[in-house]
């Protein structure tokens, strides 16, 4: 048990390095303590005399059974606090700045921003050159509209109205904490107390969830509402169906692609209930998603001129059979990278329930169907995103997050079934040990992918905005990644270099200078080679000599500010 806790401490803190009497001691790997825990635990079970494990049995038994919900609540609280404290409270890059700035527009009651330079300077790509990340040009020249769905911005707007600016950044951690509770309740219905506590722990330690819950992104929020809807559909009342529909509607508002999964959920829920009647139950469930779909279509028609066009583009341009093959290898690799090979464990869940290795709180036949439905739903959501545009970063695995908690509950059911194969006196201790060891590895993985370093790496956006605040108020900033954060923090005018063409950049720069407006280039070191290659031979690229300001934590991305024209 000591080795298990030690492994968990290393996972949470990232390990340590100390020097004693000139001797350097370092421990950062969590694998060795886990192996030691397994070996020592096995030896202890074999060597302990009868009755010797009574104290351990009572403590772990209370943790898993009598105090299970309190334990899950404590786990949820830790997840929420850690994700908030270690999170990036920054309107960075495209998504966070887009969501946060749209929330500000909702509070103001006007979903339009003005880009006056688009009225004064002509470019090959028109308004796109002057439109911040997270926005799209509207039909009216010089006006841009939000490019992201309204669900998360409305959460932010409500949070700020209730508790102020910083409350916006609590939405994701609270969603992650809520997911832990939902996973616990779901696990208890599917497999009893052991499955419940393992479900809470596995969900809490999911690297993908921890990464997404530590920044202003929509994935953890959509996953919470969708998972709540699935949980409520396991109950039989019309009221539970109606609330499930409301939760699904919120999830769809946050992540509109989930609208396509609503019919899938209806079919699966009808299958595990064994009947389609009464129809009033399904009407109660579908009413809220239908209203949300009409509202979103009306909003898209108002902003983009078509109900089927979103800020990402027309539906037909986003999905294609040509995307399936390249996406197939990517998602398989990303699943193993973020969740490890353990993501395959849920395949055994229907089998262990059928064999009676765990005790569901609901009818066993229905539990088997719900376990099977978890696999079917994950596959359906995966197929949907195989058709989606091809992306190259592992972070795109986040699209599957709404299906992941359900899958983790099935994973917990398999682990619980294995623990229940042990003698009764050792089952609870085994459940706690498995939870600690698996979570230790998962949390270490979350560390490795940067889940708890985002507050440092994203700090550069605040630093650049702080420097930009000291510059002339009429300054223009030629940038890509900072084109969302600078307008958010200082209402800056931006010039998107990614939309400019090499043959026109010098002319555009000269026109801005002729208006008496200083121009600065704000470029991250990762994108600077691309900028210099694209605009090689231009006077503008030649002016990027020594930066007037740099920001970064020294270990990650560095942002540089160059004076182009005074």
Protein Blocks (a to p, Z undefined) as FASTA:
>chain_A
ZZmmmmmmmmmnopaaddeehiacddfbfklmmmmmmmmmmmmmmmpcghklmmmmmmmm
mmmmmmmmmmmmmmmmmmmmmmmmmpccddehjllmmmmmmmmmmmnopacdcdfklmmp
ccfklmmmmpcehiacdfbehiacdfbdfklmmmmmmmmmmnojklmmmmmmmmmmmmmm
mmmmmmmmmnojmlmmmmmmmmmmmmklmmmmmcccfklmmmmmmmmmmmmmmpmbfklm
mmmmmmmmmmmmmmmmlmmmmmmmmmmmmmmnopabdfklmmmmmmmmmmmmmmmmmmmm
mmnopakbcfkbpfklmgcfklmmmmmmmmmmmmmmmnojmlmmmmmmmmmmmnopaccf
bdfklmmmmmmmmmmmmmmmmmmmmmpccdfbfklmmmmmmmmmmmmmmmmmmmmmmmmm
pcfklmmmmmmmmmmmmmmmmmmmmmmnopmmmmmmmmmmmmmmmmmmmpcfkbccddfk
lmmmmmmmnopacddfklpcfklmmmmmmmmmmnopacdddddfklmmmmmmmmgoiakl
mmmmcdfbdcdehlaccdddddfbZZ
